[in-house]
């Protein structure tokens, strides 16, 4: 998958990526663009605690809700 998308090697570091490297991207995109996404749902999907997720992704919440505030 990474080879097909030409994402196997990080151009900044020259290191090979793994599918695990996309974990942060997945969580960010789910929080920003997912419908009815909860910490509990991400906890199940990513096999991690909601406390750990909040530690890393709580900064996304203002962006997630920006469109609702503007409307």
PQR file with spaces between the fields and no chain letter, atoms N, CA, C, O and H, PARSE charges and radii, in Angstrom:
ATOM       1  N    UNK     1       0.820   -1.182    0.000 -0.4000 1.5000
ATOM       2  CA   UNK     1       0.000    0.000    0.000 -0.0000 2.0000
ATOM       3  C    UNK     1       0.873    1.258    0.000  0.5500 1.7000
ATOM       4  O    UNK     1       0.634    2.177   -0.784 -0.5500 1.4000
ATOM       5  N    UNK     2       1.876    1.304    0.869 -0.4000 1.5000
ATOM       6  CA   UNK     2       2.749    2.469    0.923 -0.0000 2.0000
ATOM       7  C    UNK     2       3.563    2.618   -0.357  0.5500 1.7000
ATOM       8  O    UNK     2       3.821    3.733   -0.809 -0.5500 1.4000
ATOM       9  H    UNK     2       2.070    0.558    1.506  0.4000 1.0000
ATOM      10  N    UNK     3       3.964    1.495   -0.936 -0.4000 1.5000
ATOM      11  CA   UNK     3       4.720    1.538   -2.189 -0.0000 2.0000
ATOM      12  C    UNK     3       3.828    2.074   -3.308  0.5500 1.7000
ATOM      13  O    UNK     3       4.246    2.943   -4.073 -0.5500 1.4000
ATOM      14  H    UNK     3       3.754    0.589   -0.569  0.4000 1.0000
ATOM      15  N    UNK     4       2.618    1.566   -3.403 -0.4000 1.5000
ATOM      16  CA   UNK     4       1.695    1.991   -4.458 -0.0000 2.0000
ATOM      17  C    UNK     4       1.385    3.486   -4.364  0.5500 1.7000
ATOM      18  O    UNK     4       1.178    4.140   -5.386 -0.5500 1.4000
ATOM      19  H    UNK     4       2.279    0.860   -2.782  0.4000 1.0000
ATOM      20  N    UNK     5       1.351    4.021   -3.162 -0.4000 1.5000
ATOM      21  CA   UNK     5       1.054    5.438   -2.964 -0.0000 2.0000
ATOM      22  C    UNK     5       2.321    6.291   -2.966  0.5500 1.7000
ATOM      23  O    UNK     5       2.261    7.501   -2.748 -0.5500 1.4000
ATOM      24  H    UNK     5       1.519    3.490   -2.331  0.4000 1.0000
ATOM      25  N    UNK     6       3.459    5.660   -3.209 -0.4000 1.5000
ATOM      26  CA   UNK     6       4.761    6.337   -3.205 -0.0000 2.0000
ATOM      27  C    UNK     6       5.020    7.045   -1.869  0.5500 1.7000
ATOM      28  O    UNK     6       5.521    8.169   -1.828 -0.5500 1.4000
ATOM      29  H    UNK     6       3.507    4.677   -3.386  0.4000 1.0000
ATOM      30  N    UNK     7       4.666    6.356   -0.784 -0.4000 1.5000
ATOM      31  CA   UNK     7       4.851    6.897    0.561 -0.0000 2.0000
ATOM      32  C    UNK     7       5.792    6.055    1.419  0.5500 1.7000
ATOM      33  O    UNK     7       5.925    6.300    2.618 -0.5500 1.4000
ATOM      34  H    UNK     7       4.260    5.443   -0.817  0.4000 1.0000
ATOM      35  N    UNK     8       6.440    5.069    0.814 -0.4000 1.5000
ATOM      36  CA   UNK     8       7.254    4.151    1.607 -0.0000 2.0000
ATOM      37  C    UNK     8       8.406    4.860    2.309  0.5500 1.7000
ATOM      38  O    UNK     8       8.709    4.555    3.462 -0.5500 1.4000
ATOM      39  H    UNK     8       6.332    4.870   -0.160  0.4000 1.0000
ATOM      40  N    UNK     9       9.045    5.798    1.629 -0.4000 1.5000
ATOM      41  CA   UNK     9      10.200    6.480    2.214 -0.0000 2.0000
ATOM      42  C    UNK     9       9.826    7.924    2.533  0.5500 1.7000
ATOM      43  O    UNK     9       9.289    8.644    1.692 -0.5500 1.4000
ATOM      44  H    UNK     9       8.798    6.046    0.692  0.4000 1.0000
ATOM      45  N    UNK    10      10.123    8.330    3.766 -0.4000 1.5000
ATOM      46  CA   UNK    10       9.888    9.711    4.177 -0.0000 2.0000
ATOM      47  C    UNK    10      10.951   10.584    3.513  0.5500 1.7000
ATOM      48  O    UNK    10      12.141   10.365    3.738 -0.5500 1.4000
ATOM      49  H    UNK    10      10.559    7.745    4.450  0.4000 1.0000
ATOM      50  N    UNK    11      10.556   11.565    2.703 -0.4000 1.5000
ATOM      51  CA   UNK    11      11.545   12.374    1.995 -0.0000 2.0000
ATOM      52  C    UNK    11      12.403   13.238    2.914  0.5500 1.7000
ATOM      53  O    UNK    11      13.511   13.623    2.539 -0.5500 1.4000
ATOM      54  H    UNK    11       9.589   11.742    2.520  0.4000 1.0000
ATOM      55  N    UNK    12      11.910   13.546    4.105 -0.4000 1.5000
ATOM      56  CA   UNK    12      12.684   14.370    5.029 -0.0000 2.0000
ATOM      57  C    UNK    12      13.744   13.580    5.774  0.5500 1.7000
ATOM      58  O    UNK    12      14.850   14.072    5.999 -0.5500 1.4000
ATOM      59  H    UNK    12      11.010   13.234    4.409  0.4000 1.0000
ATOM      60  N    UNK    13      13.408   12.355    6.158 -0.4000 1.5000
ATOM      61  CA   UNK    13      14.340   11.555    6.963 -0.0000 2.0000
ATOM      62  C    UNK    13      15.030   10.464    6.164  0.5500 1.7000
ATOM      63  O    UNK    13      16.091    9.981    6.558 -0.5500 1.4000
ATOM      64  H    UNK    13      12.509   11.955    5.976  0.4000 1.0000
ATOM      65  N    UNK    14      14.433   10.071    5.038 -0.4000 1.5000
ATOM      66  CA   UNK    14      14.983    8.967    4.252 -0.0000 2.0000
ATOM      67  C    UNK    14      14.660    7.603    4.842  0.5500 1.7000
ATOM      68  O    UNK    14      15.103    6.581    4.318 -0.5500 1.4000
ATOM      69  H    UNK    14      13.570   10.463    4.717  0.4000 1.0000
ATOM      70  N    UNK    15      13.891    7.576    5.932 -0.4000 1.5000
ATOM      71  CA   UNK    15      13.539    6.314    6.585 -0.0000 2.0000
ATOM      72  C    UNK    15      12.279    5.724    5.970  0.5500 1.7000
ATOM      73  O    UNK    15      11.401    6.443    5.493 -0.5500 1.4000
ATOM      74  H    UNK    15      13.531    8.407    6.358  0.4000 1.0000
ATOM      75  N    UNK    16      12.214    4.387    5.993 -0.4000 1.5000
ATOM      76  CA   UNK    16      11.014    3.710    5.507 -0.0000 2.0000
ATOM      77  C    UNK    16       9.895    3.837    6.529  0.5500 1.7000
ATOM      78  O    UNK    16      10.114    3.753    7.738 -0.5500 1.4000
ATOM      79  H    UNK    16      12.928    3.803    6.380  0.4000 1.0000
ATOM      80  N    UNK    17       8.708    4.038    6.016 -0.4000 1.5000
ATOM      81  CA   UNK    17       7.526    4.092    6.870 -0.0000 2.0000
ATOM      82  C    UNK    17       6.912    2.698    6.969  0.5500 1.7000
ATOM      83  O    UNK    17       7.174    1.821    6.146 -0.5500 1.4000
ATOM      84  H    UNK    17       8.530    4.106    5.035  0.4000 1.0000
ATOM      85  N    UNK    18       6.093    2.524    7.994 -0.4000 1.5000
ATOM      86  CA   UNK    18       5.303    1.304    8.144 -0.0000 2.0000
ATOM      87  C    UNK    18       3.833    1.719    8.158  0.5500 1.7000
ATOM      88  O    UNK    18       3.529    2.908    8.249 -0.5500 1.4000
ATOM      89  H    UNK    18       5.880    3.236    8.662  0.4000 1.0000
ATOM      90  N    UNK    19       2.933    0.765    8.069 -0.4000 1.5000
ATOM      91  CA   UNK    19       1.513    1.115    8.168 -0.0000 2.0000
ATOM      92  C    UNK    19       1.206    1.774    9.510  0.5500 1.7000
ATOM      93  O    UNK    19       0.299    2.602    9.603 -0.5500 1.4000
ATOM      94  H    UNK    19       3.180   -0.202    7.995  0.4000 1.0000
ATOM      95  N    UNK    20       1.956    1.412   10.544 -0.4000 1.5000
ATOM      96  CA   UNK    20       1.771    2.026   11.862 -0.0000 2.0000
ATOM      97  C    UNK    20       2.013    3.535   11.790  0.5500 1.7000
ATOM      98  O    UNK    20       1.448    4.299   12.572 -0.5500 1.4000
ATOM      99  H    UNK    20       2.692    0.740   10.469  0.4000 1.0000
ATOM     100  N    UNK    21       2.859    3.954   10.842 -0.4000 1.5000
ATOM     101  CA   UNK    21       3.153    5.376   10.671 -0.0000 2.0000
ATOM     102  C    UNK    21       1.906    6.181   10.329  0.5500 1.7000
ATOM     103  O    UNK    21       1.864    7.387   10.572 -0.5500 1.4000
ATOM     104  H    UNK    21       3.317    3.333   10.206  0.4000 1.0000
ATOM     105  N    UNK    22       0.901    5.533    9.773 -0.4000 1.5000
ATOM     106  CA   UNK    22      -0.313    6.231    9.356 -0.0000 2.0000
ATOM     107  C    UNK    22      -1.356    6.332   10.470  0.5500 1.7000
ATOM     108  O    UNK    22      -2.437    6.881   10.255 -0.5500 1.4000
ATOM     109  H    UNK    22       0.936    4.553    9.576  0.4000 1.0000
ATOM     110  N    UNK    23      -1.049    5.817   11.639 -0.4000 1.5000
ATOM     111  CA   UNK    23      -1.980    5.806   12.769 -0.0000 2.0000
ATOM     112  C    UNK    23      -2.427    7.220   13.151  0.5500 1.7000
ATOM     113  O    UNK    23      -3.616    7.466   13.359 -0.5500 1.4000
ATOM     114  H    UNK    23      -0.172    5.371   11.814  0.4000 1.0000
ATOM     115  N    UNK    24      -1.473    8.141   13.241 -0.4000 1.5000
ATOM     116  CA   UNK    24      -1.793    9.522   13.608 -0.0000 2.0000
ATOM     117  C    UNK    24      -2.671   10.167   12.533  0.5500 1.7000
ATOM     118  O    UNK    24      -3.613   10.895   12.848 -0.5500 1.4000
ATOM     119  H    UNK    24      -0.507    7.941   13.072  0.4000 1.0000
ATOM     120  N    UNK    25      -2.361    9.900   11.283 -0.4000 1.5000
ATOM     121  CA   UNK    25      -3.163   10.441   10.184 -0.0000 2.0000
ATOM     122  C    UNK    25      -4.594    9.934   10.276  0.5500 1.7000
ATOM     123  O    UNK    25      -5.545   10.699   10.114 -0.5500 1.4000
ATOM     124  H    UNK    25      -1.597    9.309   11.027  0.4000 1.0000
ATOM     125  N    UNK    26      -4.738    8.645   10.538 -0.4000 1.5000
ATOM     126  CA   UNK    26      -6.078    8.057   10.650 -0.0000 2.0000
ATOM     127  C    UNK    26      -6.877    8.742   11.763  0.5500 1.7000
ATOM     128  O    UNK    26      -8.014    9.162   11.547 -0.5500 1.4000
ATOM     129  H    UNK    26      -3.966    8.024   10.670  0.4000 1.0000
ATOM     130  N    UNK    27      -6.281    8.853   12.948 -0.4000 1.5000
ATOM     131  CA   UNK    27      -6.992    9.445   14.085 -0.0000 2.0000
ATOM     132  C    UNK    27      -7.367   10.893   13.795  0.5500 1.7000
ATOM     133  O    UNK    27      -8.481   11.319   14.099 -0.5500 1.4000
ATOM     134  H    UNK    27      -5.357    8.512   13.124  0.4000 1.0000
ATOM     135  N    UNK    28      -6.455   11.643   13.215 -0.4000 1.5000
ATOM     136  CA   UNK    28      -6.716   13.041   12.899 -0.0000 2.0000
ATOM     137  C    UNK    28      -7.857   13.179   11.898  0.5500 1.7000
ATOM     138  O    UNK    28      -8.762   13.990   12.093 -0.5500 1.4000
ATOM     139  H    UNK    28      -5.550   11.298   12.967  0.4000 1.0000
ATOM     140  N    UNK    29      -7.816   12.398   10.842 -0.4000 1.5000
ATOM     141  CA   UNK    29      -8.861   12.478    9.816 -0.0000 2.0000
ATOM     142  C    UNK    29     -10.223   12.032   10.353  0.5500 1.7000
ATOM     143  O    UNK    29     -11.250   12.615   10.005 -0.5500 1.4000
ATOM     144  H    UNK    29      -7.080   11.739   10.684  0.4000 1.0000
ATOM     145  N    UNK    30     -10.231   11.009   11.190 -0.4000 1.5000
ATOM     146  CA   UNK    30     -11.506   10.548   11.771 -0.0000 2.0000
ATOM     147  C    UNK    30     -12.113   11.640   12.646  0.5500 1.7000
ATOM     148  O    UNK    30     -13.320   11.878   12.602 -0.5500 1.4000
ATOM     149  H    UNK    30      -9.397   10.535   11.473  0.4000 1.0000
ATOM     150  N    UNK    31     -11.267   12.306   13.445 -0.4000 1.5000
ATOM     151  CA   UNK    31     -11.785   13.356   14.317 -0.0000 2.0000
ATOM     152  C    UNK    31     -12.248   14.581   13.532  0.5500 1.7000
ATOM     153  O    UNK    31     -13.253   15.200   13.880 -0.5500 1.4000
ATOM     154  H    UNK    31     -10.287   12.112   13.480  0.4000 1.0000
ATOM     155  N    UNK    32     -11.521   14.929   12.481 -0.4000 1.5000
ATOM     156  CA   UNK    32     -11.875   16.112   11.702 -0.0000 2.0000
ATOM     157  C    UNK    32     -13.068   15.896   10.784  0.5500 1.7000
ATOM     158  O    UNK    32     -13.929   16.767   10.666 -0.5500 1.4000
ATOM     159  H    UNK    32     -10.704   14.426   12.199  0.4000 1.0000
ATOM     160  N    UNK    33     -13.121   14.745   10.138 -0.4000 1.5000
ATOM     161  CA   UNK    33     -14.102   14.551    9.072 -0.0000 2.0000
ATOM     162  C    UNK    33     -15.109   13.432    9.323  0.5500 1.7000
ATOM     163  O    UNK    33     -16.065   13.278    8.562 -0.5500 1.4000
ATOM     164  H    UNK    33     -12.421   14.037   10.234  0.4000 1.0000
ATOM     165  N    UNK    34     -14.906   12.659   10.372 -0.4000 1.5000
ATOM     166  CA   UNK    34     -15.825   11.562   10.656 -0.0000 2.0000
ATOM     167  C    UNK    34     -17.130   12.060   11.245  0.5500 1.7000
ATOM     168  O    UNK    34     -17.170   13.095   11.910 -0.5500 1.4000
ATOM     169  H    UNK    34     -14.129   12.785   10.990  0.4000 1.0000
ATOM     170  N    UNK    35     -18.178   11.330   11.001 -0.4000 1.5000
ATOM     171  CA   UNK    35     -19.489   11.656   11.560 -0.0000 2.0000
ATOM     172  C    UNK    35     -19.708   10.828   12.823  0.5500 1.7000
ATOM     173  O    UNK    35     -19.471    9.620   12.833 -0.5500 1.4000
ATOM     174  H    UNK    35     -18.146   10.489   10.461  0.4000 1.0000
ATOM     175  N    UNK    36     -20.158   11.484   13.877 -0.4000 1.5000
ATOM     176  CA   UNK    36     -20.468   10.812   15.144 -0.0000 2.0000
ATOM     177  C    UNK    36     -19.291   10.022   15.701  0.5500 1.7000
ATOM     178  O    UNK    36     -19.472    8.915   16.207 -0.5500 1.4000
ATOM     179  H    UNK    36     -20.350   12.466   13.869  0.4000 1.0000
ATOM     180  N    UNK    37     -18.089   10.580   15.611 -0.4000 1.5000
ATOM     181  CA   UNK    37     -16.899    9.912   16.143 -0.0000 2.0000
ATOM     182  C    UNK    37     -16.769   10.270   17.619  0.5500 1.7000
ATOM     183  O    UNK    37     -16.812   11.443   17.988 -0.5500 1.4000
ATOM     184  H    UNK    37     -17.941   11.480   15.200  0.4000 1.0000
ATOM     185  N    UNK    38     -16.613    9.258   18.450 -0.4000 1.5000
ATOM     186  CA   UNK    38     -16.427    9.470   19.883 -0.0000 2.0000
ATOM     187  C    UNK    38     -15.062    8.938   20.289  0.5500 1.7000
ATOM     188  O    UNK    38     -14.440    8.161   19.565 -0.5500 1.4000
ATOM     189  H    UNK    38     -16.578    8.305   18.149  0.4000 1.0000
ATOM     190  N    UNK    39     -14.608    9.370   21.456 -0.4000 1.5000
ATOM     191  CA   UNK    39     -13.337    8.850   21.972 -0.0000 2.0000
ATOM     192  C    UNK    39     -13.430    7.335   22.147  0.5500 1.7000
ATOM     193  O    UNK    39     -12.464    6.613   21.899 -0.5500 1.4000
ATOM     194  H    UNK    39     -15.113   10.001   22.045  0.4000 1.0000
ATOM     195  N    UNK    40     -14.592    6.865   22.572 -0.4000 1.5000
ATOM     196  CA   UNK    40     -14.775    5.430   22.806 -0.0000 2.0000
ATOM     197  C    UNK    40     -14.680    4.640   21.500  0.5500 1.7000
ATOM     198  O    UNK    40     -14.100    3.555   21.467 -0.5500 1.4000
ATOM     199  H    UNK    40     -15.376    7.452   22.773  0.4000 1.0000
ATOM     200  N    UNK    41     -15.249    5.182   20.432 -0.4000 1.5000
ATOM     201  CA   UNK    41     -15.168    4.516   19.134 -0.0000 2.0000
ATOM     202  C    UNK    41     -13.716    4.434   18.663  0.5500 1.7000
ATOM     203  O    UNK    41     -13.269    3.380   18.212 -0.5500 1.4000
ATOM     204  H    UNK    41     -15.720    6.063   20.459  0.4000 1.0000
ATOM     205  N    UNK    42     -12.986    5.535   18.767 -0.4000 1.5000
ATOM     206  CA   UNK    42     -11.570    5.506   18.380 -0.0000 2.0000
ATOM     207  C    UNK    42     -10.774    4.558   19.269  0.5500 1.7000
ATOM     208  O    UNK    42      -9.862    3.875   18.803 -0.5500 1.4000
ATOM     209  H    UNK    42     -13.349    6.391   19.134  0.4000 1.0000
ATOM     210  N    UNK    43     -11.125    4.524   20.549 -0.4000 1.5000
ATOM     211  CA   UNK    43     -10.461    3.611   21.479 -0.0000 2.0000
ATOM     212  C    UNK    43     -10.584    2.173   20.988  0.5500 1.7000
ATOM     213  O    UNK    43      -9.609    1.423   21.002 -0.5500 1.4000
ATOM     214  H    UNK    43     -11.866    5.079   20.927  0.4000 1.0000
ATOM     215  N    UNK    44     -11.767    1.794   20.560 -0.4000 1.5000
ATOM     216  CA   UNK    44     -11.980    0.431   20.060 -0.0000 2.0000
ATOM     217  C    UNK    44     -11.255    0.207   18.741  0.5500 1.7000
ATOM     218  O    UNK    44     -10.614   -0.827   18.553 -0.5500 1.4000
ATOM     219  H    UNK    44     -12.560    2.404   20.548  0.4000 1.0000
ATOM     220  N    UNK    45     -11.351    1.162   17.834 -0.4000 1.5000
ATOM     221  CA   UNK    45     -10.753    0.997   16.512 -0.0000 2.0000
ATOM     222  C    UNK    45      -9.230    0.978   16.556  0.5500 1.7000
ATOM     223  O    UNK    45      -8.589    0.275   15.775 -0.5500 1.4000
ATOM     224  H    UNK    45     -11.872    2.001   17.986  0.4000 1.0000
ATOM     225  N    UNK    46      -8.653    1.753   17.472 -0.4000 1.5000
ATOM     226  CA   UNK    46      -7.196    1.886   17.506 -0.0000 2.0000
ATOM     227  C    UNK    46      -6.550    1.074   18.623  0.5500 1.7000
ATOM     228  O    UNK    46      -5.326    1.056   18.753 -0.5500 1.4000
ATOM     229  H    UNK    46      -9.174    2.324   18.107  0.4000 1.0000
ATOM     230  N    UNK    47      -7.367    0.404   19.426 -0.4000 1.5000
ATOM     231  CA   UNK    47      -6.865   -0.425   20.521 -0.0000 2.0000
ATOM     232  C    UNK    47      -5.945    0.366   21.455  0.5500 1.7000
ATOM     233  O    UNK    47      -4.813   -0.032   21.729 -0.5500 1.4000
ATOM     234  H    UNK    47      -8.362    0.418   19.321  0.4000 1.0000
ATOM     235  N    UNK    48      -6.465    1.491   21.930 -0.4000 1.5000
ATOM     236  CA   UNK    48      -5.738    2.325   22.879 -0.0000 2.0000
ATOM     237  C    UNK    48      -6.748    3.003   23.797  0.5500 1.7000
ATOM     238  O    UNK    48      -7.946    2.998   23.515 -0.5500 1.4000
ATOM     239  H    UNK    48      -7.385    1.815   21.708  0.4000 1.0000
ATOM     240  N    UNK    49      -6.278    3.574   24.874 -0.4000 1.5000
ATOM     241  CA   UNK    49      -7.196    4.200   25.829 -0.0000 2.0000
ATOM     242  C    UNK    49      -7.630    5.578   25.348  0.5500 1.7000
ATOM     243  O    UNK    49      -6.900    6.254   24.624 -0.5500 1.4000
ATOM     244  H    UNK    49      -5.305    3.577   25.103  0.4000 1.0000
ATOM     245  N    UNK    50      -8.836    5.987   25.764 -0.4000 1.5000
ATOM     246  CA   UNK    50      -9.273    7.325   25.393 -0.0000 2.0000
ATOM     247  C    UNK    50      -8.419    8.384   26.071  0.5500 1.7000
ATOM     248  O    UNK    50      -8.263    9.480   25.532 -0.5500 1.4000
ATOM     249  H    UNK    50      -9.429    5.437   26.352  0.4000 1.0000
ATOM     250  N    UNK    51      -7.861    8.085   27.240 -0.4000 1.5000
ATOM     251  CA   UNK    51      -6.971    9.042   27.902 -0.0000 2.0000
ATOM     252  C    UNK    51      -5.735    9.306   27.040  0.5500 1.7000
ATOM     253  O    UNK    51      -5.299   10.450   26.913 -0.5500 1.4000
ATOM     254  H    UNK    51      -7.988    7.195   27.678  0.4000 1.0000
ATOM     255  N    UNK    52      -5.178    8.261   26.455 -0.4000 1.5000
ATOM     256  CA   UNK    52      -4.011    8.423   25.590 -0.0000 2.0000
ATOM     257  C    UNK    52      -4.385    9.193   24.330  0.5500 1.7000
ATOM     258  O    UNK    52      -3.614   10.032   23.865 -0.5500 1.4000
ATOM     259  H    UNK    52      -5.533    7.332   26.559  0.4000 1.0000
ATOM     260  N    UNK    53      -5.548    8.917   23.782 -0.4000 1.5000
ATOM     261  CA   UNK    53      -5.989    9.634   22.585 -0.0000 2.0000
ATOM     262  C    UNK    53      -6.182   11.118   22.881  0.5500 1.7000
ATOM     263  O    UNK    53      -5.750   11.974   22.110 -0.5500 1.4000
ATOM     264  H    UNK    53      -6.174    8.235   24.159  0.4000 1.0000
ATOM     265  N    UNK    54      -6.826   11.410   23.989 -0.4000 1.5000
ATOM     266  CA   UNK    54      -7.062   12.808   24.348 -0.0000 2.0000
ATOM     267  C    UNK    54      -5.739   13.544   24.522  0.5500 1.7000
ATOM     268  O    UNK    54      -5.617   14.713   24.155 -0.5500 1.4000
ATOM     269  H    UNK    54      -7.177   10.714   24.616  0.4000 1.0000
ATOM     270  N    UNK    55      -4.758   12.859   25.079 -0.4000 1.5000
ATOM     271  CA   UNK    55      -3.437   13.464   25.265 -0.0000 2.0000
ATOM     272  C    UNK    55      -2.856   13.914   23.930  0.5500 1.7000
ATOM     273  O    UNK    55      -2.219   14.965   23.852 -0.5500 1.4000
ATOM     274  H    UNK    55      -4.858   11.910   25.377  0.4000 1.0000
ATOM     275  N    UNK    56      -3.072   13.128   22.882 -0.4000 1.5000
ATOM     276  CA   UNK    56      -2.463   13.414   21.584 -0.0000 2.0000
ATOM     277  C    UNK    56      -3.366   14.183   20.622  0.5500 1.7000
ATOM     278  O    UNK    56      -2.863   14.851   19.719 -0.5500 1.4000
ATOM     279  H    UNK    56      -3.590   12.275   22.945  0.4000 1.0000
ATOM     280  N    UNK    57      -4.679   14.105   20.792 -0.4000 1.5000
ATOM     281  CA   UNK    57      -5.579   14.639   19.766 -0.0000 2.0000
ATOM     282  C    UNK    57      -6.576   15.682   20.247  0.5500 1.7000
ATOM     283  O    UNK    57      -7.392   16.148   19.451 -0.5500 1.4000
ATOM     284  H    UNK    57      -5.088   13.562   21.525  0.4000 1.0000
ATOM     285  N    UNK    58      -6.542   16.065   21.511 -0.4000 1.5000
ATOM     286  CA   UNK    58      -7.521   17.026   22.020 -0.0000 2.0000
ATOM     287  C    UNK    58      -7.406   18.369   21.297  0.5500 1.7000
ATOM     288  O    UNK    58      -8.390   19.105   21.217 -0.5500 1.4000
ATOM     289  H    UNK    58      -5.879   15.687   22.157  0.4000 1.0000
ATOM     290  N    UNK    59      -6.239   18.696   20.776 -0.4000 1.5000
ATOM     291  CA   UNK    59      -6.049   19.959   20.051 -0.0000 2.0000
ATOM     292  C    UNK    59      -6.863   20.014   18.756  0.5500 1.7000
ATOM     293  O    UNK    59      -7.055   21.094   18.198 -0.5500 1.4000
ATOM     294  H    UNK    59      -5.440   18.098   20.841  0.4000 1.0000
ATOM     295  N    UNK    60      -7.335   18.884   18.278 -0.4000 1.5000
ATOM     296  CA   UNK    60      -8.104   18.823   17.034 -0.0000 2.0000
ATOM     297  C    UNK    60      -9.552   19.259   17.257  0.5500 1.7000
ATOM     298  O    UNK    60     -10.213   19.697   16.315 -0.5500 1.4000
ATOM     299  H    UNK    60      -7.178   18.006   18.731  0.4000 1.0000
ATOM     300  N    UNK    61     -10.044   19.149   18.463 -0.4000 1.5000
ATOM     301  CA   UNK    61     -11.458   19.424   18.730 -0.0000 2.0000
ATOM     302  C    UNK    61     -11.910   20.825   18.316  0.5500 1.7000
ATOM     303  O    UNK    61     -12.994   20.943   17.745 -0.5500 1.4000
ATOM     304  H    UNK    61      -9.507   18.794   19.228  0.4000 1.0000
ATOM     305  N    UNK    62     -11.145   21.898   18.567 -0.4000 1.5000
ATOM     306  CA   UNK    62     -11.606   23.207   18.084 -0.0000 2.0000
ATOM     307  C    UNK    62     -11.766   23.247   16.561  0.5500 1.7000
ATOM     308  O    UNK    62     -12.712   23.852   16.058 -0.5500 1.4000
ATOM     309  H    UNK    62     -10.264   21.802   19.031  0.4000 1.0000
ATOM     310  N    UNK    63     -10.866   22.621   15.837 -0.4000 1.5000
ATOM     311  CA   UNK    63     -10.971   22.569   14.378 -0.0000 2.0000
ATOM     312  C    UNK    63     -12.186   21.750   13.967  0.5500 1.7000
ATOM     313  O    UNK    63     -12.891   22.097   13.020 -0.5500 1.4000
ATOM     314  H    UNK    63     -10.097   22.130   16.246  0.4000 1.0000
ATOM     315  N    UNK    64     -12.418   20.677   14.679 -0.4000 1.5000
ATOM     316  CA   UNK    64     -13.533   19.788   14.368 -0.0000 2.0000
ATOM     317  C    UNK    64     -14.864   20.529   14.484  0.5500 1.7000
ATOM     318  O    UNK    64     -15.789   20.275   13.712 -0.5500 1.4000
ATOM     319  H    UNK    64     -11.845   20.395   15.449  0.4000 1.0000
ATOM     320  N    UNK    65     -14.956   21.431   15.434 -0.4000 1.5000
ATOM     321  CA   UNK    65     -16.218   22.119   15.694 -0.0000 2.0000
ATOM     322  C    UNK    65     -16.305   23.503   15.058  0.5500 1.7000
ATOM     323  O    UNK    65     -17.324   24.178   15.208 -0.5500 1.4000
ATOM     324  H    UNK    65     -14.205   21.637   16.061  0.4000 1.0000
ATOM     325  N    UNK    66     -15.279   23.936   14.363 -0.4000 1.5000
ATOM     326  CA   UNK    66     -15.253   25.283   13.790 -0.0000 2.0000
ATOM     327  C    UNK    66     -16.414   25.525   12.838  0.5500 1.7000
ATOM     328  O    UNK    66     -17.024   26.594   12.871 -0.5500 1.4000
ATOM     329  H    UNK    66     -14.452   23.388   14.241  0.4000 1.0000
ATOM     330  N    UNK    67     -16.727   24.559   11.999 -0.4000 1.5000
ATOM     331  CA   UNK    67     -17.816   24.755   11.037 -0.0000 2.0000
ATOM     332  C    UNK    67     -19.167   24.891   11.735  0.5500 1.7000
ATOM     333  O    UNK    67     -20.058   25.573   11.228 -0.5500 1.4000
ATOM     334  H    UNK    67     -16.232   23.690   11.973  0.4000 1.0000
ATOM     335  N    UNK    68     -19.323   24.261   12.871 -0.4000 1.5000
ATOM     336  CA   UNK    68     -20.584   24.363   13.605 -0.0000 2.0000
ATOM     337  C    UNK    68     -20.727   25.739   14.257  0.5500 1.7000
ATOM     338  O    UNK    68     -21.835   26.260   14.390 -0.5500 1.4000
ATOM     339  H    UNK    68     -18.599   23.707   13.282  0.4000 1.0000
ATOM     340  N    UNK    69     -19.598   26.321   14.660 -0.4000 1.5000
ATOM     341  CA   UNK    69     -19.610   27.629   15.310 -0.0000 2.0000
ATOM     342  C    UNK    69     -19.936   28.716   14.290  0.5500 1.7000
ATOM     343  O    UNK    69     -20.681   29.650   14.587 -0.5500 1.4000
ATOM     344  H    UNK    69     -18.698   25.898   14.552  0.4000 1.0000
ATOM     345  N    UNK    70     -19.381   28.593   13.097 -0.4000 1.5000
ATOM     346  CA   UNK    70     -19.557   29.600   12.054 -0.0000 2.0000
ATOM     347  C    UNK    70     -20.971   29.610   11.505  0.5500 1.7000
ATOM     348  O    UNK    70     -21.501   30.671   11.178 -0.5500 1.4000
ATOM     349  H    UNK    70     -18.776   27.834   12.855  0.4000 1.0000
ATOM     350  N    UNK    71     -21.588   28.440   11.401 -0.4000 1.5000
ATOM     351  CA   UNK    71     -22.933   28.355   10.800 -0.0000 2.0000
ATOM     352  C    UNK    71     -23.979   29.076   11.586  0.5500 1.7000
ATOM     353  O    UNK    71     -25.147   29.085   11.197 -0.5500 1.4000
ATOM     354  H    UNK    71     -21.157   27.577   11.667  0.4000 1.0000
